[in-house]
Amino acid sequence: MSARAGWFRRSDHVVLVGAFVGALLLLGLSSFTTLPFSSGPLGGVTPPERIDPFEAAQAGDCLNWDRADLADIGKVECSASHLFEVSGVVDISSEYGPQAPFPDATTWQTINADHCASESLKYLSNKLDPFGKYTVGPLNPGEKRWAAGKRTLRCGLQVAAPSGRLLPAYGSARTQDQSDVHDPGVCLGIQDNSIGDPVSCEEPHTFEIIGVVDLGAGNTRFPTEDEQESLMTERCDAIANEYSGGKVIKERGLLVTWDYRAQESWDAGSKLANCKVGALPNGTLLTAWTGSVHNPDAPPLAPSNPPQTSAVQQAEATGAPMHSEAPASESSAPSSPAPSSSTPPSSKENEEEGG
């Protein structure tokens, strides 16, 4: 592997089991408000039926919300921006009876591993990229529902940033390339010497994405690391020239680098890899920099979807992300430390209103 290829790569998706508690702390899903649904003719005396979106969601449904307390959660088309795609509905009443206490972070992790992993694998026809953009987790039914004996959970897929915050997804996970890639122009922040959440390029960041290469174009078999390096060197250097429009990358002391794809990712259908620009690490420490190397005289970038920056991150993660840890060759970045508390917050307003 060359010195400039993929150092501190994030292809193992830093939101792993080590960040489980952090994501759980951000749940905010102690209950949902209900949505009105007309059940009779206009002008009748029958009150409208109220449908709980948590209990109505089925496999294949995509859910989205804007409010930090998730009070406006609802079903949307999967082609639209969404934060959670339901992969299955599981009943855990045989393991957690009427007197079982509300799960703590460790128990939620067990529930996730025992139930949501298999449901999500089945939903994806056993093709889940362990180093891809999707993580697996359950929707938290909330303490009030739990106390009322509700033991049916919605498992699902989500795109989580290193902090545990969710990023918008577009399209069903069943039809998407699962590669953990970003549109050109997205900058990735820094967090505890690891690659952080997408941020504005005016903020300190580790990398600026300059392009995406399809390793599967004209290639039906898995390319070795040497073959990937040869292809990515050629393609990323050409992309960098076009993206920057000159010598600005070298003049700023920056380097072009890229990601690799592992065999497991390839087998799951992930064929895309980032080309990116970063500052040379100081030993084992990532170096943050500011600004963009994009040619200011070039036409504005046209991302495929709204840019995934901090402006569109959600303050509340929906579930307990679970991902396989990458092999040592995939990433040398340490995972983020988990917060000390393990009790998910609750929304008193929603607890009072939710049924």
NUROTI-291626 format. One line per field, with one value per residue (C-alpha): residue in three letters; x, z, y. Coordinates in nm, 2 decimals, padded with zeros to 4 digits. Last residue first. Example, Ala and Ser with C-alpha at 12.3 -4.5 7.8 and 13.67 -1.06 7.14 Angstrom:
<pts>
res c(ser	ala)
px c(01.37	01.23)
pz c(00.71	00.78)
py c(-00.11	-00.45)
</pts>
This chain:
<pts>
res c(gly	gly	glu	glu	glu	asn	glu	lys	ser	ser	pro	pro	thr	ser	ser	ser	pro	ala	pro	ser	ser	pro	ala	ser	ser	glu	ser	ala	pro	ala	glu	ser	his	met	pro	ala	gly	thr	ala	glu	ala	gln	gln	val	ala	ser	thr	gln	pro	pro	asn	ser	pro	ala	leu	pro	pro	ala	asp	pro	asn	his	val	ser	gly	thr	trp	ala	thr	leu	leu	thr	gly	asn	pro	leu	ala	gly	val	lys	cys	asn	ala	leu	lys	ser	gly	ala	asp	trp	ser	glu	gln	ala	arg	tyr	asp	trp	thr	val	leu	leu	gly	arg	glu	lys	ile	val	lys	gly	gly	ser	tyr	glu	asn	ala	ile	ala	asp	cys	arg	glu	thr	met	leu	ser	glu	gln	glu	asp	glu	thr	pro	phe	arg	thr	asn	gly	ala	gly	leu	asp	val	val	gly	ile	ile	glu	phe	thr	his	pro	glu	glu	cys	ser	val	pro	asp	gly	ile	ser	asn	asp	gln	ile	gly	leu	cys	val	gly	pro	asp	his	val	asp	ser	gln	asp	gln	thr	arg	ala	ser	gly	tyr	ala	pro	leu	leu	arg	gly	ser	pro	ala	ala	val	gln	leu	gly	cys	arg	leu	thr	arg	lys	gly	ala	ala	trp	arg	lys	glu	gly	pro	asn	leu	pro	gly	val	thr	tyr	lys	gly	phe	pro	asp	leu	lys	asn	ser	leu	tyr	lys	leu	ser	glu	ser	ala	cys	his	asp	ala	asn	ile	thr	gln	trp	thr	thr	ala	asp	pro	phe	pro	ala	gln	pro	gly	tyr	glu	ser	ser	ile	asp	val	val	gly	ser	val	glu	phe	leu	his	ser	ala	ser	cys	glu	val	lys	gly	ile	asp	ala	leu	asp	ala	arg	asp	trp	asn	leu	cys	asp	gly	ala	gln	ala	ala	glu	phe	pro	asp	ile	arg	glu	pro	pro	thr	val	gly	gly	leu	pro	gly	ser	ser	phe	pro	leu	thr	thr	phe	ser	ser	leu	gly	leu	leu	leu	leu	ala	gly	val	phe	ala	gly	val	leu	val	val	his	asp	ser	arg	arg	phe	trp	gly	ala	arg	ala	ser	met)
px c(-05.04	-04.82	-04.94	-04.78	-04.47	-04.45	-04.44	-04.20	-03.96	-03.72	-03.35	-03.16	-02.98	-02.62	-02.41	-02.03	-02.03	-01.86	-01.51	-01.48	-01.33	-00.96	-00.85	-00.62	-00.86	-00.91	-00.59	-00.68	-00.99	-01.31	-01.55	-01.89	-02.16	-02.44	-02.61	-02.84	-03.14	-03.30	-03.02	-03.14	-02.98	-03.03	-02.77	-02.88	-02.68	-02.39	-02.32	-02.46	-02.51	-02.87	-02.88	-02.70	-02.46	-02.42	-02.09	-02.09	-01.92	-01.55	-01.38	-01.35	-01.16	-01.23	-00.94	-01.17	-01.11	-00.97	-00.71	-00.70	-00.40	-00.46	-00.22	-00.03	00.29	00.17	-00.07	-00.02	-00.31	-00.61	-00.77	-01.02	-01.11	-01.39	-01.46	-01.76	-01.81	-02.03	-02.23	-02.23	-01.94	-01.74	-01.79	-01.67	-01.37	-01.26	-01.29	-01.01	-01.03	-00.84	-00.56	-00.46	-00.21	-00.20	00.09	-00.11	00.09	00.04	-00.34	-00.35	-00.16	-00.43	-00.80	-00.89	-01.15	-01.01	-00.66	-00.79	-01.01	-00.70	-00.50	-00.79	-00.83	-00.46	-00.39	-00.73	-00.66	-00.31	-00.42	-00.72	-00.50	-00.25	-00.54	-00.67	-00.97	-01.28	-01.40	-01.65	-01.44	-01.55	-01.68	-01.68	-01.43	-01.66	-01.46	-01.61	-01.48	-01.32	-01.42	-01.24	-01.06	-00.96	-01.17	-01.15	-01.45	-01.48	-01.54	-01.87	-01.90	-01.96	-01.90	-01.56	-01.25	-01.07	-00.81	-01.07	-01.32	-01.22	-01.45	-01.53	-01.57	-01.83	-01.74	-01.77	-02.06	-01.99	-01.90	-01.96	-02.04	-02.38	-02.48	-02.85	-03.14	-03.23	-03.12	-03.42	-03.36	-03.22	-03.07	-03.04	-02.75	-02.81	-02.61	-02.39	-02.09	-01.92	-02.21	-02.50	-02.69	-02.98	-03.13	-03.41	-03.57	-03.92	-04.00	-04.30	-04.27	-04.55	-04.64	-04.78	-04.45	-04.27	-04.51	-04.44	-04.06	-04.02	-04.06	-03.69	-03.65	-03.41	-03.06	-02.85	-02.59	-02.57	-02.28	-02.06	-01.79	-01.99	-02.16	-02.50	-02.60	-02.80	-03.10	-03.11	-03.43	-03.29	-02.97	-03.19	-03.40	-03.09	-02.91	-03.23	-03.30	-03.01	-02.76	-03.01	-03.16	-02.81	-02.72	-03.05	-02.96	-02.62	-02.78	-03.04	-03.37	-03.69	-03.74	-03.90	-04.23	-04.45	-04.20	-03.87	-03.75	-04.08	-04.21	-03.94	-04.17	-03.99	-04.08	-03.84	-03.62	-03.78	-03.58	-03.48	-03.36	-03.54	-03.50	-03.73	-03.70	-03.81	-04.15	-04.23	-04.38	-04.40	-04.22	-04.34	-04.28	-03.93	-03.80	-03.54	-03.81	-03.75	-03.87	-03.84	-03.95	-03.91	-04.14	-04.00	-04.07	-04.38	-04.45	-04.80	-04.69	-04.43	-04.65	-04.93	-05.25	-05.54	-05.88	-06.08	-06.38	-06.71	-06.97	-07.00	-06.94	-06.70	-06.75	-06.56	-06.22	-06.01	-05.66	-05.48	-05.12	-04.99	-04.71	-04.42	-04.26	-03.93	-03.76	-03.51	-03.23	-02.93	-02.81	-02.85	-02.61	-02.34	-02.40	-02.34	-02.02	-01.80	-02.03	-01.95	-02.01	-01.66	-01.78	-01.51	-01.44	-01.32	-00.97	-00.70	-00.46	-00.63	-00.34	-00.07	00.20	00.14	00.00)
pz c(02.39	02.36	02.50	02.85	02.73	02.43	02.65	02.90	02.62	02.75	02.76	02.71	03.02	02.95	03.10	03.06	02.70	02.46	02.33	01.95	01.76	01.69	01.33	01.19	00.92	00.68	00.73	01.10	01.00	01.03	01.32	01.23	01.26	01.51	01.55	01.85	01.73	01.63	01.66	01.76	01.68	01.31	01.06	00.78	00.87	00.99	00.63	00.40	00.09	-00.05	-00.30	-00.62	-00.55	-00.82	-00.77	-00.89	-01.23	-01.21	-01.15	-00.77	-00.85	-00.55	-00.31	-00.02	00.31	00.64	00.76	01.03	01.06	01.17	01.43	01.39	01.28	01.19	00.92	00.57	00.49	00.30	-00.04	-00.14	-00.39	-00.24	-00.34	-00.51	-00.57	-00.28	-00.39	-00.07	-00.22	-00.28	00.08	00.21	-00.03	00.11	-00.08	-00.08	00.00	-00.16	-00.12	-00.29	-00.08	00.07	00.11	00.01	-00.31	-00.39	-00.38	-00.54	-00.85	-01.11	-01.17	-00.83	-00.94	-01.28	-01.15	-00.85	-01.07	-01.28	-00.97	-00.84	-01.15	-01.19	-00.83	-00.78	-01.06	-00.95	-00.58	-00.66	-00.85	-00.57	-00.32	-00.53	-00.76	-00.69	-01.02	-01.26	-01.37	-01.65	-01.41	-01.07	-00.91	-00.96	-00.86	-00.65	-00.65	-00.47	-00.11	00.12	00.41	00.77	00.86	01.04	00.94	00.62	00.44	00.61	00.81	00.75	01.08	01.21	01.09	01.40	01.61	01.88	01.62	01.29	01.02	00.68	00.39	00.12	-00.21	-00.43	-00.31	-00.03	-00.01	00.24	-00.02	00.03	-00.34	-00.31	-00.41	-00.08	00.11	-00.03	-00.18	-00.02	00.33	00.55	00.81	01.16	01.46	01.63	01.64	01.36	01.12	01.10	00.79	00.91	00.87	01.07	01.34	01.46	01.80	01.94	02.32	02.43	02.79	02.91	03.10	02.76	02.60	02.87	02.87	02.50	02.20	02.10	01.73	01.67	01.50	01.20	01.04	00.68	00.51	00.44	00.63	00.72	00.38	00.42	00.16	00.32	00.10	00.24	00.44	00.56	00.68	00.85	01.03	01.14	01.28	01.44	01.66	01.87	01.80	01.85	02.16	02.30	02.23	02.39	02.70	02.73	02.69	02.96	02.88	03.06	03.34	03.27	03.46	03.15	02.99	02.81	02.64	02.51	02.46	02.21	01.90	01.59	01.30	01.01	00.79	00.87	00.69	00.92	00.86	00.54	00.24	-00.04	-00.26	00.04	00.03	00.37	00.69	00.99	01.28	01.39	01.76	01.70	02.00	01.78	01.53	01.16	01.11	00.87	00.84	00.55	00.52	00.37	00.67	00.86	01.05	01.21	01.57	01.56	01.35	01.61	01.43	01.58	01.45	01.39	01.62	01.49	01.50	01.12	00.93	00.69	00.65	00.89	00.98	00.91	01.03	01.28	01.36	01.70	01.90	01.94	02.26	02.44	02.10	02.21	02.10	02.15	02.45	02.24	01.98	02.24	02.41	02.08	01.99	02.07	01.89	01.57	01.44	01.30	00.96	00.88	00.56	00.76	00.63	00.86	00.56	00.24	-00.01	00.04	00.17	-00.09	00.00)
py c(00.57	00.88	01.22	01.22	01.03	01.27	01.58	01.41	01.33	01.06	01.04	00.71	00.59	00.47	00.74	00.75	00.85	00.61	00.68	00.72	00.44	00.45	00.50	00.24	00.12	-00.16	-00.34	-00.41	-00.59	-00.39	-00.42	-00.56	-00.30	-00.23	00.10	00.13	00.32	00.64	00.89	01.24	01.57	01.51	01.61	01.84	02.16	01.95	01.86	01.59	01.80	01.78	01.50	01.40	01.68	01.95	02.13	02.49	02.55	02.60	02.93	02.87	02.54	02.32	02.29	02.38	02.56	02.45	02.19	01.92	01.69	01.33	01.20	00.88	01.05	01.40	01.30	01.45	01.69	01.55	01.53	01.27	01.00	00.79	00.43	00.26	-00.12	-00.23	-00.53	-00.74	-00.95	-00.63	-00.52	-00.86	-00.85	-00.52	-00.19	00.06	00.44	00.73	00.98	01.31	01.51	01.85	02.09	02.39	02.44	02.07	02.09	02.43	02.32	02.35	02.32	02.18	01.93	01.85	01.79	01.60	01.37	01.28	01.20	01.00	00.79	00.70	00.63	00.46	00.21	00.12	00.11	-00.11	-00.35	-00.37	-00.42	-00.70	-00.64	-00.85	-01.00	-00.85	-00.55	-00.32	-00.06	-00.24	-00.01	00.28	00.59	00.87	01.23	01.52	01.44	01.69	01.52	01.58	01.89	02.22	02.43	02.63	02.30	02.28	01.96	01.59	01.40	01.30	01.11	01.01	01.19	01.26	01.39	01.55	01.67	01.52	01.77	01.71	01.87	01.56	01.35	01.10	00.73	00.45	00.19	00.03	00.05	00.10	-00.12	-00.30	00.01	00.19	00.53	00.84	00.84	01.15	01.15	01.03	01.14	00.87	01.10	00.90	00.97	00.72	00.60	00.39	00.05	-00.10	-00.31	-00.22	-00.37	-00.56	-00.60	-00.36	-00.46	-00.13	-00.06	-00.10	00.15	00.40	00.34	00.41	00.18	00.23	00.18	-00.10	-00.09	-00.18	00.04	00.14	00.32	00.02	-00.16	-00.47	-00.45	-00.62	-00.88	-01.16	-01.09	-00.73	-00.80	-01.13	-00.95	-00.69	-00.94	-01.14	-00.83	-00.69	-00.99	-01.12	-00.85	-00.56	-00.72	-00.77	-00.40	-00.30	-00.50	-00.32	00.02	-00.05	-00.23	-00.13	-00.38	-00.72	-00.77	-00.83	-01.07	-01.00	-01.32	-01.45	-01.10	-01.02	-00.98	-00.86	-00.64	-00.61	-00.40	-00.06	00.22	00.50	00.86	00.96	01.20	01.10	00.79	00.58	00.75	00.89	00.75	00.98	01.13	01.48	01.44	01.31	01.52	01.68	01.78	01.71	01.36	01.07	00.71	00.46	00.15	-00.17	-00.38	-00.24	00.08	00.10	00.05	00.33	00.55	00.54	00.58	00.78	00.71	01.02	01.07	00.93	01.21	01.24	01.57	01.41	01.04	00.80	00.68	00.99	00.94	01.16	01.10	00.99	01.13	00.90	00.77	00.73	00.78	01.04	00.80	01.02	00.82	00.51	00.65	00.72	00.38	00.20	00.39	00.10	-00.13	00.06	00.41	00.44	00.30	00.04	00.23	00.53	00.54	00.66	00.66	00.57	00.56	00.83	00.61	00.34	00.00)
</pts>
